[in-house]
Each structure stands twice: as structure tokens, then as C-alpha cells.
Amino acid sequence: MPVGSVALQWRPPPRSFARSPRLRARLEVGIAVKIEIALYATLSKYLPPDAQNRKAVIEVKDGATVREVMSQLGIPRDLPNILLVNGRQAPEETVLKDGEILSIFPPLAGGSAVGQPLLTGNRSASRPRICRW
């Protein structure tokens, strides 16, 4: 070692830094970040067992996308959904940062086929009113 240089040695983080062995292993390999997830209606069955009120805090690798988190939770890729990150709609490719909130909703109501008019009013009437937006 040349004169004046300092030998750097890697030391594991203190025990309080990562209490669980799984998290410690993840942190030694790469950085883990914590995000809050909220799954609603039929998607709540994909929450971790320790979830409360349809919400849970999970650890994911730094740079994880919404799609990767959904895969980690076991949500099927072809399942229709509405994605929100911190209350704003976001695509599946959005990279999540520490402390962000990911909310996933299934489609909340039915709809009409594209190009089909929506019917409004009393169905028993002889001529239903057609609403065109």
C-alpha cells in the first residue's frame, strides 16, 4: 500500500439498519426502497398477509417499475386495472421511488363499446333517450 493512502474495508450495516435477514441480504446486493401499495376491490386478494385496510408497505429494489411490483405481488399482466402513483395516473413503466404510494384499482364500472351510444332515462319508456357526448 502506498504511503498516505487509506485502506477501505467494507463493514456490514449496523443491526438497526436492517432488522430482517431478508432485507439485509437485499441491501447487501443492492439498495431496497419502501413503497406503500393499496389494492382495491377484487385486487385486494393479491396483498401480502400483513396488509391492513387494503394497504401494505413493501420493499422493492431501487429502480423497480410499477409492472415489476405488480409481478412481485402476483397480479396477472392481462388483468385490466387503473394505476395511480401518488394519486396521479401512471403507466406500468413508471419507476417507483422510496416512500411513493402505488394504488391499483380494477375497472370500477361497466361501459359501452366504442362508438355505441349510451342509453339514459327510464327503460320502460317506448323511446329511450340517447346521450351523445
C-alpha positions in Angstrom: 0.0 0.0 0.0 1.5 3.4 -1.0 2.3 5.9 1.7 -0.6 8.3 2.6 -3.3 6.0 1.2 -6.2 4.7 3.4 -7.3 1.2 3.2 -11.1 1.0 2.9 -12.8 -2.0 4.3 -16.4 -2.9 3.8 -18.3 -3.3 7.0 -21.9 -4.6 7.2 -24.5 -2.0 8.2 -25.4 -1.9 11.9 -28.2 -4.3 13.1 -30.7 -1.5 13.5 -30.2 -0.5 9.8 -31.9 -3.7 8.6 -33.6 -5.9 11.1 -34.8 -8.7 8.9 -32.3 -11.1 7.4 -34.1 -10.9 4.0 -33.8 -7.2 3.9 -30.2 -7.2 5.0 -29.4 -9.7 2.1 -31.2 -7.4 -0.3 -29.4 -4.3 0.9 -26.0 -6.0 0.6 -26.7 -6.9 -3.0 -28.5 -3.6 -4.0 -30.5 -0.9 -2.5 -34.1 -1.6 -1.4 -36.7 1.1 -1.2 -40.0 1.0 0.7 -43.3 1.8 -1.1 -46.8 1.8 0.1 -49.3 -0.2 -2.0 -53.0 0.0 -1.9 -55.1 -2.6 -3.8 -58.8 -2.2 -4.1 -61.9 -4.3 -4.7 -61.1 -7.7 -6.4 -57.3 -6.9 -6.4 -57.1 -6.9 -2.6 -56.6 -10.7 -2.7 -53.1 -10.0 -4.0 -52.0 -8.1 -0.9 -49.3 -9.5 1.4 -50.7 -11.3 4.5 -49.7 -8.5 6.9 -51.8 -5.8 5.0 -54.3 -3.8 6.8 -57.2 -1.7 5.4 -56.3 -2.8 1.8 -52.8 -1.2 2.2 -49.3 -2.5 2.9 -45.7 -1.3 2.9 -43.3 -3.5 0.9 -39.7 -3.4 0.0 -38.7 -3.4 -3.7 -35.3 -3.0 -5.5 -34.3 0.5 -6.3 -35.5 1.4 -9.8 -38.4 -1.1 -9.8 -41.2 -0.2 -12.1 -45.0 -0.5 -11.4 -45.1 -3.6 -13.7 -42.3 -5.3 -11.6 -44.2 -4.6 -8.4 -47.4 -6.0 -9.9 -45.5 -9.1 -10.9 -44.0 -9.4 -7.4 -47.5 -9.3 -5.9 -48.7 -11.9 -8.4 -51.2 -9.7 -10.2 -51.7 -11.1 -13.7 -50.4 -9.0 -16.5 -53.6 -9.2 -18.6 -55.9 -8.1 -15.7 -57.4 -4.7 -16.5 -56.5 -2.0 -14.0 -56.1 1.7 -13.2 -52.7 2.7 -11.8 -52.0 5.7 -9.6 -48.7 6.8 -8.2 -49.0 9.4 -5.5 -52.6 10.0 -6.6 -51.8 10.6 -10.3 -52.5 8.2 -13.1 -49.3 6.5 -14.3 -48.2 3.9 -16.9 -46.7 0.5 -16.0 -43.2 1.7 -16.9 -43.2 4.3 -14.1 -40.1 3.9 -11.9 -41.0 4.0 -8.2 -39.0 5.9 -5.6 -38.7 5.5 -1.9 -41.9 6.5 0.0 -44.2 6.6 -3.0 -47.8 5.3 -2.9 -48.9 2.9 -5.6 -52.7 2.4 -5.8 -54.2 -0.2 -8.2 -57.9 -0.3 -9.0 -59.8 -2.7 -11.2 -62.2 -1.2 -13.7 -64.9 0.3 -11.4 -67.9 0.2 -13.7 -69.0 -1.1 -17.0 -69.1 0.9 -20.1 -70.3 0.8 -23.7 -68.4 -0.4 -26.7 -66.6 2.3 -28.6 -69.0 4.1 -30.9 -72.1 2.8 -29.2 -74.4 5.4 -27.7 -75.2 5.4 -24.0 -78.8 5.0 -23.1 -80.2 7.2 -20.3 -83.6 7.6 -18.7 -86.5 5.3 -18.0 -86.1 1.9 -19.7 -89.8 1.3 -19.7 -90.4 4.3 -21.9 -91.2 3.5 -25.5 -88.2 5.6 -26.8 -85.2 5.8 -24.6 -83.2 9.0 -24.6 -79.8 8.7 -26.2 -76.9 10.6 -24.7 -74.1 11.6 -27.1 -71.1 13.3 -25.7 
